[in-house]
Amino acid sequence: MSSVRIIIPYFGSLHEVFPFWYESARNNADIDFLFITDCEVRECTNIHVVRISLEGLKDRIEAALGMEVCLPKAYKLCDFRPAFGLIFSEELKGYDFWGFGDIDVVYGRLRDFITEEVLSSHDMVSCWGHLTLYRNCEYMNKLFQEKHEGEYLYYKDVFTNPDNQIFDELWRGTGAIMRDFHADRMYRCEKLIDDVVVPQIFKHFKSLFSRERKCMTFIYKDRNLFRVYFDSRFRRHVEPTMYAHFQKRNGWTIDVDDLSDYIIYPNVFRKPFRFMQGLKLAWLGSPRIIDYVTQKTRKT
C-alpha cells in the first residue's frame, strides 16, 4: 500500500469543527498526519504533532527555499503548501505521497476513494486547498518552481507577496500547471467530495460541485461519512462521501459526546435522532427552516 502523509500547519485558536476533523483523521489509520502548530494538540498513532511558532516556521521555510519570504499571518501559509515537499523533506522520507489540507473538514474513508489504482497512475490527487496529494518525487516536489508564460503565478512573486494568492489551488497555481500540462497525471475529485458553499451564499448545505446536492445533511457512523440529499425527482440518496468541507462557517451548535456516531445539519453537530431520522434530516437540511431561524434570530 502506498504510504501517505498529510501536512497541516495551523496557528491560533482551533476551529469549532476541529474535534470532528481530529477523530475522522484518527479513524483513517492507514494515512499519517503531521500537525504543525502552536496549539495544544494530543498525538495519536497516525497524528504526529510538531510544536513551533509561526516565526519559527517562517525561518524554516526560508532556509529550505533559500530566499526571504513574506508571512505576515498564518493564513498566508496556504500559498506555501505546494512547496511542502521541499520544506518538510526530512519528515517525508519514506513516504510515497504527501499532501495538505484544512481542518474545517470531516473525512469519510479516504482510502475507499484514493485507491491504489488511483495512486499508481497519478502524480497529483485533487487540486483544492481542503485536501490535495502530491507524489513524493523530485519533479512534483519542485513543480511549484516552474515558470510558464501567461496567467500562471510564479512562486517567487507569490512567496514575497503579503496577500494570499491561492497558489495551492486550481486558480493560476500548481493545480493549473498540472491541469494544462500534465492532465493525464492529475486525478480530479470534485464528484467525490462535498465542498459546502459558504453560508453567505447559501445557509443550507449545498455542494459546490453538484447541482443535485442542494440541501444536504450528513451522517457519521462506523468511521464513515455519508451525504444525505433528495435529487430533482425527490428521490432520497444516502451515499458515502470522501469528505465534507465546511468553509467559513462559524457559530456551530455542538450537541454530541460520541464522536463516532453523529449527524450534521446546517450549523449543528448532534447525536442521532432516535425516531424518524430520515424525515427530520430532510426538514432540517432544507432552506426554509434555516431562513426561518435566521429571521427569528435577527428579530430578537
Secondary structure as the mmCIF struct_conf table of DSSP 4:
data_model
#
loop_
_struct_conf.conf_type_id
_struct_conf.id
_struct_conf.beg_label_comp_id
_struct_conf.beg_label_asym_id
_struct_conf.beg_label_seq_id
_struct_conf.end_label_comp_id
_struct_conf.end_label_asym_id
_struct_conf.end_label_seq_id
STRN STRN1 VAL A 4 TYR A 10
BEND BEND1 GLY A 12 SER A 13
HELX_LH_PP_P HELX_LH_PP_P1 LEU A 14 HIS A 15
TURN_TY1_P TURN_TY1_P1 GLU A 16 VAL A 17
HELX_RH_AL_P HELX_RH_AL_P1 PHE A 18 ARG A 26
TURN_TY1_P TURN_TY1_P2 ASN A 27 ASN A 27
TURN_TY1_P TURN_TY1_P3 ALA A 29 ASP A 30
BEND BEND2 ILE A 31 ILE A 31
STRN STRN2 ASP A 32 THR A 37
BEND BEND3 ASP A 38 CYS A 39
STRN STRN3 CYS A 44 CYS A 44
TURN_TY1_P TURN_TY1_P4 THR A 45 ASN A 46
STRN STRN4 ILE A 47 ARG A 51
HELX_RH_AL_P HELX_RH_AL_P2 LEU A 54 LEU A 65
TURN_TY1_P TURN_TY1_P5 GLY A 66 GLY A 66
BEND BEND4 MET A 67 MET A 67
BEND BEND5 PRO A 72 LYS A 73
HELX_RH_3T_P HELX_RH_3T_P1 ALA A 74 ALA A 83
HELX_RH_AL_P HELX_RH_AL_P3 PHE A 84 ILE A 87
TURN_TY1_P TURN_TY1_P6 PHE A 88 GLY A 94
BEND BEND6 ASP A 96 ASP A 96
STRN STRN5 PHE A 97 GLY A 101
BEND BEND7 ILE A 103 ASP A 104
STRN STRN6 VAL A 105 TYR A 107
HELX_RH_3T_P HELX_RH_3T_P2 LEU A 110 ASP A 112
TURN_TY1_P TURN_TY1_P7 PHE A 113 PHE A 113
BEND BEND8 ILE A 114 ILE A 114
HELX_RH_AL_P HELX_RH_AL_P4 GLU A 116 SER A 121
BEND BEND9 ASP A 123 ASP A 123
STRN STRN7 MET A 124 TRP A 128
TURN_TY1_P TURN_TY1_P8 GLY A 129 HIS A 130
STRN STRN8 LEU A 131 ARG A 135
BEND BEND10 ASN A 136 CYS A 137
HELX_RH_AL_P HELX_RH_AL_P5 GLU A 138 ASN A 141
TURN_TY1_P TURN_TY1_P9 LYS A 142 LYS A 142
HELX_RH_3T_P HELX_RH_3T_P3 LEU A 143 GLN A 145
BEND BEND11 GLU A 149 GLU A 151
HELX_RH_AL_P HELX_RH_AL_P6 TYR A 155 PHE A 159
TURN_TY1_P TURN_TY1_P10 THR A 160 THR A 160
BEND BEND12 PRO A 162 ASP A 163
TURN_TY1_P TURN_TY1_P11 PHE A 167 ASP A 168
BEND BEND13 GLU A 169 GLU A 169
TURN_TY1_P TURN_TY1_P12 LEU A 170 ARG A 172
BEND BEND14 GLY A 173 GLY A 173
HELX_RH_AL_P HELX_RH_AL_P7 THR A 174 PHE A 181
HELX_RH_3T_P HELX_RH_3T_P4 ALA A 183 ARG A 185
STRN STRN9 MET A 186 TYR A 187
HELX_RH_3T_P HELX_RH_3T_P5 GLU A 190 LEU A 192
BEND BEND15 ILE A 193 ILE A 193
STRN STRN10 ASP A 194 VAL A 196
HELX_LH_PP_P HELX_LH_PP_P2 VAL A 197 VAL A 198
TURN_TY1_P TURN_TY1_P13 PRO A 199 ILE A 201
BEND BEND16 LYS A 203 HIS A 204
STRN STRN11 PHE A 205 PHE A 205
STRN STRN12 SER A 207 SER A 207
TURN_TY1_P TURN_TY1_P14 LEU A 208 PHE A 209
BEND BEND17 ARG A 211 GLU A 212
BEND BEND18 LYS A 214 CYS A 215
STRN STRN13 MET A 216 MET A 216
STRN STRN14 THR A 217 LYS A 221
TURN_TY1_P TURN_TY1_P15 ASP A 222 ARG A 223
STRN STRN15 ASN A 224 PHE A 230
TURN_TY1_P TURN_TY1_P16 SER A 232 ARG A 233
STRN STRN16 ARG A 236 PRO A 240
BEND BEND19 MET A 242 MET A 242
STRN STRN17 TYR A 243 PHE A 246
TURN_TY1_P TURN_TY1_P17 GLN A 247 LYS A 248
STRN STRN18 THR A 253 ASP A 255
BEND BEND20 ASP A 257 ASP A 257
TURN_TY1_P TURN_TY1_P18 LEU A 259 SER A 260
STRN STRN19 ASP A 261 TYR A 265
TURN_TY1_P TURN_TY1_P19 PRO A 266 ASN A 267
STRN STRN20 VAL A 268 ARG A 270
HELX_LH_PP_P HELX_LH_PP_P3 LYS A 271 PHE A 273
BEND BEND21 ARG A 274 PHE A 275
HELX_RH_AL_P HELX_RH_AL_P8 GLN A 277 GLY A 285
BEND BEND22 SER A 286 SER A 286
HELX_RH_AL_P HELX_RH_AL_P9 PRO A 287 LYS A 299
#
